[in-house]
């Protein structure tokens, strides 16, 4: 079970993160018809996805009307921390889950793990 805690401003959240190019999105593709994110894919916040972009995707609930587009998210697990930018929506993510581009995910675990538990914070830019 994944623990979730929310403060009024979203504060620090306990969540799980999926890798965007491998098994998790492929499962979404097979079960929900979402397009597979590949280089050149148009992101929900505008712009194109490039293989080495530090992209973070939010659940539809948090993404909403795109108010967090361009915001920096600090993601931590164990003694590792990385920042990424909200650039996309993750249709198959639960409310407080994130979808990370491979370059971000690999900081925490091998891509083959598919999921990793993290805490994350939306930073004031």
TITORVEX-557140 format. One record per residue (C-alpha): residue in three letters; residue number from 1; x, y, z. Coordinates in steps of 0.25 Angstrom, whole numbers, plus 5000, padded with zeros to 4 digits. Each point is the difference from the previous one (the first is absolute). Layout:
BEGIN
{"ALA" NUM {X Y Z}}
...
// end
This chain:
BEGIN
{"UNK" 1 {5000 5000 5000}}
{"UNK" 2 {5005 5014 4996}}
{"UNK" 3 {4999 5010 5011}}
{"UNK" 4 {4994 5014 4996}}
{"UNK" 5 {5000 5012 5009}}
{"UNK" 6 {4995 5014 4995}}
{"UNK" 7 {5001 5014 5006}}
{"UNK" 8 {4992 5012 4995}}
{"UNK" 9 {5010 5004 4990}}
{"UNK" 10 {5003 4985 4996}}
{"UNK" 11 {5013 5001 5008}}
{"UNK" 12 {5008 4987 5000}}
{"UNK" 13 {4993 4988 4995}}
{"UNK" 14 {5003 4986 5001}}
{"UNK" 15 {4998 4993 4986}}
{"UNK" 16 {5005 4990 4990}}
{"UNK" 17 {5006 5004 4987}}
{"UNK" 18 {4999 4992 4987}}
{"UNK" 19 {5010 5000 4989}}
{"UNK" 20 {4994 5007 4988}}
{"UNK" 21 {5006 4993 4988}}
{"UNK" 22 {5000 4985 5004}}
{"UNK" 23 {4990 4991 5007}}
{"UNK" 24 {4991 5009 5007}}
{"UNK" 25 {4996 5009 4988}}
{"UNK" 26 {5000 4987 4991}}
{"UNK" 27 {4990 4995 5010}}
{"UNK" 28 {4992 5013 4999}}
{"UNK" 29 {5001 4999 4985}}
{"UNK" 30 {4994 4986 5000}}
{"UNK" 31 {4989 5003 5010}}
{"UNK" 32 {4996 5014 4998}}
{"UNK" 33 {5005 5004 4986}}
{"UNK" 34 {5010 5011 5004}}
{"UNK" 35 {5011 5003 4990}}
{"UNK" 36 {5013 4995 5003}}
{"UNK" 37 {5010 5011 5004}}
{"UNK" 38 {5011 5000 4990}}
{"UNK" 39 {5010 5011 4995}}
{"UNK" 40 {4992 5011 4993}}
{"UNK" 41 {4987 4997 5008}}
{"UNK" 42 {4992 5013 5003}}
{"UNK" 43 {4999 5002 5015}}
{"UNK" 44 {4987 5005 5006}}
{"UNK" 45 {5007 5013 5005}}
{"UNK" 46 {5005 5003 4986}}
{"UNK" 47 {5013 4997 4993}}
{"UNK" 48 {5006 4986 4996}}
{"UNK" 49 {5006 4989 5009}}
{"UNK" 50 {5014 4997 4997}}
{"UNK" 51 {5007 4988 5006}}
{"UNK" 52 {5008 5007 5010}}
{"UNK" 53 {4990 5010 5005}}
{"UNK" 54 {4997 4999 5015}}
{"UNK" 55 {4985 4999 4998}}
{"UNK" 56 {4990 4998 5012}}
{"UNK" 57 {4986 4996 4997}}
{"UNK" 58 {4989 5002 5010}}
{"UNK" 59 {4987 4993 5001}}
{"UNK" 60 {4987 5006 4994}}
{"UNK" 61 {4995 5004 5013}}
{"UNK" 62 {5013 5008 5004}}
{"UNK" 63 {5003 5005 4985}}
{"UNK" 64 {4986 5005 4999}}
{"UNK" 65 {5000 5012 4991}}
{"UNK" 66 {5015 5000 4999}}
{"UNK" 67 {5003 5010 5012}}
{"UNK" 68 {5012 4993 5003}}
{"UNK" 69 {5006 5000 4986}}
{"UNK" 70 {5015 5004 5001}}
{"UNK" 71 {5000 4999 5015}}
{"UNK" 72 {5012 4993 5006}}
{"UNK" 73 {4998 4987 5009}}
{"UNK" 74 {5011 4995 5009}}
{"UNK" 75 {4999 4985 5001}}
{"UNK" 76 {5007 4992 5011}}
{"UNK" 77 {5002 4985 5003}}
{"UNK" 78 {5010 4996 5011}}
{"UNK" 79 {5012 5009 4999}}
{"UNK" 80 {4998 5004 4985}}
{"UNK" 81 {4993 5013 4996}}
{"UNK" 82 {4997 5005 4986}}
{"UNK" 83 {4992 5012 4994}}
{"UNK" 84 {4991 4999 4988}}
{"UNK" 85 {4990 5008 4993}}
{"UNK" 86 {4985 4998 4998}}
{"UNK" 87 {4998 4999 4985}}
{"UNK" 88 {4990 4989 4998}}
{"UNK" 89 {4988 4992 5005}}
{"UNK" 90 {5000 4986 5004}}
{"UNK" 91 {4986 4994 4997}}
{"UNK" 92 {5002 4987 5007}}
{"UNK" 93 {5006 5006 5013}}
{"UNK" 94 {4993 5000 5013}}
{"UNK" 95 {4997 5013 5007}}
{"UNK" 96 {5014 5002 5006}}
{"UNK" 97 {5009 4992 4991}}
{"UNK" 98 {5010 5005 4990}}
{"UNK" 99 {5005 4996 4987}}
{"UNK" 100 {5015 5003 4998}}
{"UNK" 101 {5008 5000 4987}}
{"UNK" 102 {5011 4989 5000}}
{"UNK" 103 {5011 5010 5003}}
{"UNK" 104 {4993 5003 5013}}
{"UNK" 105 {4995 4986 5004}}
{"UNK" 106 {5014 4994 4998}}
{"UNK" 107 {5005 5009 5012}}
{"UNK" 108 {4992 4992 5009}}
{"UNK" 109 {4999 4986 4994}}
{"UNK" 110 {5003 4992 4987}}
{"UNK" 111 {4989 5002 4990}}
{"UNK" 112 {4997 4985 5001}}
{"UNK" 113 {4994 5003 5014}}
{"UNK" 114 {4989 5008 4994}}
{"UNK" 115 {4995 5006 5013}}
{"UNK" 116 {5007 5006 5012}}
{"UNK" 117 {4995 5007 5013}}
{"UNK" 118 {5004 5014 5001}}
{"UNK" 119 {4996 5013 5007}}
{"UNK" 120 {4998 5013 4992}}
{"UNK" 121 {4998 5014 5001}}
{"UNK" 122 {4995 5011 4991}}
{"UNK" 123 {5010 5011 5001}}
{"UNK" 124 {4997 5015 4999}}
{"UNK" 125 {5007 5005 4988}}
// end
